[in-house]
């Protein structure tokens, strides 16, 4: 359990109060947009929402998620070991609530006082002694932009096509919710990318809701569940049947990925089911369902049966966007396992991602503090599946731990 009683590295003194001066934003709109895909329409809370990561002396790596709940209200979620999918120890995170005031989100989380401003989260103990700083950054799925294999069916690549019924494509080449494939499918591997709207006042199932209906029978839920506890109807769930093993939902307006292995239920000649549906789901490159059997259809799904059926991207009244959708037919649970390039190959291919940051074997800190290399060690693709660079690969040696500034903020006043 994280605690502010952990010994701090001497000399870490951060004049947080001075840094906060002048950080207050202009007043937030009185009526925030109910749901938007447009960065130009977000409210002032959007500047603070997101993920923060870093090291606290004596406590090691920690992660923080700040969730906008509308009208300057926030949930604050603190993870031991790092963020979900990147070191979190799987123990229950510590939670608190806060209200934005004078440009600062402040909360007591467990034994810590946490103050968030200027894309940084400042930690102190009950006596006001500074303990460390986390930086804000954007994570990217390891499978963002994953190209379709040569044998795959490209269902959507930014252009209107004949693969879908009720298809609507936006001016910037994104697929809207509410369409269904023309063809029916049996066993397959499916890749798709989706972006949830920013809807801070939305609650429960009215917060970026859509869904990927496999064979029109089984829904993999699409929902803004960023920072929420696990539930059987949250993002990544096999809807109302099985909760995901971990919440890998990124903040709204981030591009996210599902990589799904689907094996249809089997039936004999008399129509009796002999084998359950089997599924593996990776959410943002992390396994959240591992070859699990599902015994029934989900929610509003069609009854189970032997015939192949279509794939539906559910319209649940929220503007969810999709892109880069492809499908490879065939039983994905037979044959050899897929292989990944080596960490060294990733490092060579993406050296530009961390060039120019002066990496010397020490972590980046704040106020002159540097985390010794022993805090984190070399990263490998087994437990470092993200990169702040937009495109493809996991970060790998010789990169430092990624205390890089957030480069995807909208224009002023959202930059820092």
C-alpha positions in Angstrom: 0.0 0.0 0.0 1.3 3.4 -0.9 2.0 5.7 2.1 3.4 9.1 2.6 5.4 7.7 5.4 7.8 6.2 2.9 11.3 7.8 3.2 11.8 10.6 0.8 15.0 11.4 -1.1 16.6 14.4 0.7 16.7 17.5 -1.3 13.4 17.1 -3.1 11.8 20.5 -2.5 9.1 21.6 -4.9 7.7 25.1 -4.6 4.3 23.9 -5.8 2.4 26.9 -4.6 4.5 29.2 -6.7 4.1 27.0 -9.7 0.3 27.1 -9.4 0.2 30.9 -9.6 -1.3 32.0 -12.8 -2.6 28.5 -13.6 -6.3 29.3 -13.2 -8.3 29.0 -16.4 -11.0 31.2 -17.8 -14.4 30.2 -16.5 -15.8 26.9 -17.8 -18.9 27.1 -19.9 -22.1 27.1 -17.9 -23.5 24.4 -20.1 -20.8 21.9 -21.1 -21.6 20.0 -24.3 -23.4 16.7 -23.5 -21.1 14.7 -25.8 -18.5 15.8 -28.3 -15.8 14.4 -30.6 -14.4 17.8 -31.2 -11.5 19.2 -29.1 -12.7 22.7 -29.8 -15.8 22.0 -27.8 -14.4 20.5 -24.6 -14.8 22.3 -21.3 -12.0 23.5 -19.1 -12.0 20.3 -17.1 -10.6 18.4 -20.1 -7.2 20.0 -19.4 -6.9 18.1 -16.1 -8.5 14.8 -17.0 -6.0 12.0 -18.0 -3.2 9.8 -16.7 -0.2 10.7 -14.7 2.8 8.5 -14.0 6.1 8.7 -12.1 8.1 7.6 -9.1 7.8 8.5 -5.5 11.0 8.1 -3.5 10.7 5.1 -1.2 7.3 4.1 -2.8 8.5 3.4 -6.4 6.4 3.7 -9.5 2.8 4.9 -9.1 0.0 5.9 -11.5 -2.8 8.4 -11.2 -6.0 8.8 -13.2 -8.1 12.0 -13.1 -11.6 11.5 -14.3 -13.8 14.6 -15.2 -17.3 14.2 -13.9 -18.6 17.6 -15.1 -19.0 21.0 -13.6 -15.4 20.9 -12.3 -15.9 17.7 -10.3 -13.3 14.9 -10.6 -12.6 11.4 -9.4 -9.0 10.8 -8.4 -7.7 7.2 -8.6 -4.2 6.2 -7.4 -2.6 2.9 -8.4 0.3 1.2 -6.6 3.0 0.0 -9.1 1.9 2.1 -12.0 -1.2 2.4 -14.3 -3.3 -0.5 -15.4 -1.4 -2.5 -17.9 1.8 -0.9 -16.9 2.9 -2.1 -13.5 -0.3 -1.8 -11.4 -0.2 -4.4 -8.7 -3.9 -5.3 -9.2 -4.7 -4.3 -5.7 -7.8 -2.1 -5.2 -6.8 1.5 -6.1 -7.3 4.3 -3.6 -10.0 6.8 -4.6 -11.1 10.3 -3.8 -13.2 13.1 -5.1 -12.2 16.7 -5.8 -13.5 20.0 -7.2 -11.4 22.2 -9.4 -10.7 25.5 -7.6 -8.4 28.3 -8.7 -6.8 26.2 -11.4 -6.0 23.3 -9.1 -7.5 19.9 -8.4 -6.5 18.9 -4.9 -7.5 15.8 -2.9 -6.5 13.6 0.0 -5.9 10.1 -1.5 -5.0 7.6 1.2 -2.1 9.1 3.2 -1.2 11.5 0.4 -2.1 15.1 -0.4 -2.3 15.3 -4.2 -2.4 18.6 -6.1 -2.8 18.6 -9.9 -1.9 21.6 -12.1 0.0 22.3 -15.2 0.0 18.7 -16.3 1.7 17.6 -13.1 0.5 15.9 -9.9 2.4 17.0 -6.8 2.5 14.7 -3.9 3.0 15.7 -0.2 2.5 14.1 3.2 0.2 15.3 6.0 2.8 17.8 7.1 3.1 19.4 3.7 6.5 17.9 2.9 7.0 17.4 -0.8 7.3 13.7 -1.8 7.4 13.8 -5.6 5.8 14.7 -8.9 4.0 12.7 -11.5 3.8 13.9 -15.1 0.8 13.7 -17.4 1.1 11.8 -20.7 -0.9 10.0 -23.3 -0.7 6.3 -23.7 -1.0 4.6 -27.1 -2.1 1.0 -27.7 0.6 -1.3 -29.0 -1.8 -2.2 -31.8 -2.8 1.3 -33.0 -2.5 1.4 -36.7 -2.0 -2.3 -37.0 -2.0 -3.1 -40.7 -4.3 -5.8 -42.1 -2.6 -9.1 -43.1 -2.7 -9.9 -46.8 -5.4 -12.5 -46.3 -7.6 -10.3 -44.2 -10.9 -8.6 -45.3 -10.5 -4.8 -44.8 -13.9 -3.8 -43.5 -13.1 -0.1 -43.2 -10.1 2.0 -44.2 -11.5 5.5 -44.2 -13.7 5.2 -47.3 -17.3 4.3 -47.8 -17.6 0.8 -49.2 -20.0 -2.1 -49.8 -19.1 -4.1 -46.6 -21.6 -2.3 -44.4 -25.3 -1.5 -44.2 -26.4 1.9 -42.8 -22.9 3.2 -43.2 -22.1 6.8 -42.4 -18.5 8.1 -42.9 -17.5 11.5 -41.5 -15.7 14.2 -43.5 -12.4 13.2 -41.9 -12.8 9.5 -42.8 -14.2 8.0 -39.6 -17.0 5.4 -39.3 -20.0 6.3 -37.2 -21.8 3.9 -34.9 -25.0 2.2 -36.0 -23.8 0.1 -39.0 -23.8 -3.6 -39.6 -21.7 -5.8 -41.9 -23.3 -7.1 -45.1 -21.6 -10.5 -44.8 -22.0 -13.0 -42.0 -19.0 -14.5 -40.3 -18.1 -17.7 -38.3 -14.7 -17.9 -36.7 -12.4 -14.9 -37.0 -9.8 -12.5 -35.7 -11.0 -8.9 -35.6 -9.1 -5.6 -35.2 -10.8 -2.3 -34.8 -10.0 1.1 -33.3 -12.6 3.4 -31.6 -12.7 6.8 -30.0 -15.1 7.6 -27.2 -16.7 11.1 -26.9 -16.0 13.5 -24.1 -19.2 13.5 -22.0 -18.3 14.5 -18.5 -21.8 14.9 -17.3 -22.7 11.4 -18.5 -23.2 8.7 -16.0 -23.4 4.9 -16.0 -24.4 3.6 -19.4 -25.0 7.1 -20.8 -21.3 7.9 -21.2 -20.0 7.1 -24.7 -22.0 4.0 -25.1 -21.7 1.7 -28.1 -20.9 -2.0 -28.6 -19.3 -4.5 -30.9 -21.8 -7.2 -31.5 -20.1 -10.4 -32.7 -22.4 -12.5 -34.8 -25.2 -10.1 -33.6 -25.2 -12.4 -30.5 -22.4 -11.4 -28.2 -21.6 -7.8 -27.3 -18.1 -6.5 -26.3 -19.1 -3.3 -24.5 -17.8 0.0 -25.7 -18.2 2.7 -23.0 -16.3 5.5 -21.3 -15.3 3.6 -18.2 -12.0 5.5 -17.7 -11.0 5.2 -14.0 -14.1 3.2 -13.0 -14.2 0.0 -10.9 -14.6 -3.2 -12.9 -18.2 -4.1 -13.8 -20.0 -6.6 -16.1 -21.4 -3.7 -18.2 -18.3 -1.5 -18.5 -15.9 -1.1 -21.3 -14.4 -4.4 -22.4 -17.0 -6.5 -20.7 -18.8 -9.3 -22.4 -22.0 -7.4 -21.7 -23.6 -8.5 -18.5 -21.9 -11.9 -18.6 -18.3 -11.3 -17.7 -16.4 -8.2 -16.5 -12.9 -7.6 -18.0 -10.0 -8.8 -16.0 -8.7 -5.2 -15.7 -10.0 -1.8 -16.8 -7.8 -0.8 -19.7 -10.0 2.1 -20.8 -8.1 5.2 -21.8 -9.5 8.8 -21.4 -12.2 9.9 -23.8 -11.0 11.3 -27.1 -8.1 8.9 -27.1 -7.9 6.3 -29.9 -8.3 2.8 -28.4 -8.1 -0.7 -29.8 -9.9 -4.0 -29.6 -8.1 -7.1 -30.9 -10.6 -10.0 -30.7 -10.2 -13.8 -31.3 -13.6 -15.3 -31.8 -14.5 -18.9 -32.1 -18.3 -19.5 -32.7 -20.3 -22.0 -30.7 -20.5 -25.4 -32.1 -23.8 -27.4 -32.8 -24.5 -30.9 -33.9 -26.8 -31.9 -36.7 -29.8 -31.8 -34.4 -29.1 -28.2 -33.4 -27.8 -29.1 -29.9 -24.9 -27.0 -28.7 -21.8 -29.1 -28.3 -19.2 -26.3 -27.5 -19.5 -22.8 -26.1 -18.3 -19.7 -27.9 -14.7 -18.9 -27.1 -13.1 -15.5 -27.0 -9.9 -13.6 -26.3 -10.0 -9.8 -26.1 -7.1 -7.4 -26.0 -8.0 -3.9 -25.0 -5.3 -1.4 -26.0 -2.9 -4.3 -26.4 -3.6 -5.9 -22.9 -5.5 -9.1 -22.5 -8.8 -8.6 -20.6 -10.4 -11.9 -21.6 -8.2 -14.9 -22.1 -9.7 -17.8 -24.1 -12.9 -17.7 -22.0 -16.0 -19.6 -22.9 -19.3 -17.8 -23.0 -22.3 -19.9 -22.4 -25.1 -17.6 -23.7 -25.9 -14.7 -25.9 -25.6 -11.3 -24.3 -28.1 -8.5 -23.6 -30.1 -7.7 -26.8 -28.1 -10.3 -28.8 -29.7 -12.7 -31.2 -30.3 -16.3 -29.9 -27.3 -18.7 -30.3 -27.4 -21.0 -33.3 -25.1 -22.7 -35.8 -25.4 -20.2 -38.7 -22.9 -17.4 -39.1 -24.2 -13.9 -38.5 -23.1 -10.3 -39.0 -21.1 -7.8 -36.9 -22.9 -4.8 -35.6 -21.5 -1.5 -34.3 -24.2 -0.5 -31.9 -25.9 2.9 -31.9 -26.7 3.8 -28.3 -27.3 7.5 -28.8 -23.6 8.5 -28.4 -21.2 9.7 -31.0 -18.6 7.0 -31.0 -16.2 6.8 -34.0 -14.4 3.8 -35.5 -11.5 3.3 -37.9 -9.0 0.7 -39.2 -11.3 -2.3 -39.1 -10.2 -5.6 -40.5 -11.1 -9.3 -40.1 -9.3 -12.5 -40.8 -11.5 -15.6 -41.1 -10.7 -18.9 -39.5 -10.4 -20.4 -36.1 -7.9 -18.2 -34.2 -7.4 -20.8 -31.5 -5.7 -23.4 -33.8 -2.2 -23.2 -35.2 0.9 -21.5 -33.8 0.8 -18.5 -31.5 1.6 -15.1 -33.1 5.1 -13.8 -32.5 6.2 -10.2 -31.6 9.4 -8.5 -32.7 12.1 -8.2 -30.1 12.4 -5.2 -27.8 15.6 -4.3 -29.6 13.8 -4.2 -32.9 11.2 -1.8 -31.4 14.0 0.4 -30.0 15.7 0.6 -33.3 12.5 1.4 -35.2 11.3 4.0 -32.8 14.5 5.7 -31.6 13.0 9.0 -32.8 10.4 8.8 -30.0 12.9 9.5 -27.3 15.8 11.1 -29.1 16.8 14.5 -27.9 15.7 14.0 -24.3 19.2 13.6 -23.0 18.8 10.1 -21.6 21.8 9.2 -19.4 20.5 6.2 -17.5 18.6 8.3 -15.0 14.9 9.1 -14.9 13.5 12.5 -15.5 12.3 14.2 -12.3 11.4 17.7 -11.3 13.2 20.4 -9.3 16.6 18.8 -9.8 15.5 15.3 -8.6 16.5 12.3 -10.6 15.3 8.8 -10.0 18.1 6.3 -9.9 18.1 3.7 -12.6 17.4 0.9 -10.1 13.9 2.3 -9.7 12.7 1.0 -13.0 15.3 -1.1 -14.8 15.2 -1.9 -18.5 11.8 -2.1 -20.1 10.7 -5.0 -22.2 7.6 -5.5 -24.4 6.3 -8.0 -21.8 5.4 -5.2 -19.3 5.9 -2.0 -21.3 3.2 -2.2 -24.0 2.8 1.6 -24.6 4.6 4.4 -26.2 3.8 8.1 -26.2 4.6 8.1 -29.9 1.4 7.9 -32.0 2.0 4.9 -34.2 2.9 1.4 -33.4 5.4 -0.2 -31.1 5.9 -0.8 -27.4 8.6 1.3 -25.9 11.8 -0.6 -25.3 15.4 -0.1 -24.2 17.3 2.2 -24.3 14.3 4.5 -23.6 14.0 6.0 -20.1 10.7 5.7 -18.3 8.4 7.9 -20.2 8.1 11.1 -18.2 7.6 13.0 -21.4 5.3 16.0 -21.7 1.8 15.5 -23.1 2.0 16.5 -26.8 -1.6 15.9 -27.7 -3.3 18.6 -25.8 -5.5 21.0 -27.8 -4.4 24.5 -28.5 -4.2 27.2 -25.8 -5.4 27.3 -23.1 -4.9 23.6 -22.9 -1.2 23.6 -23.5 1.3 24.2 -20.7 
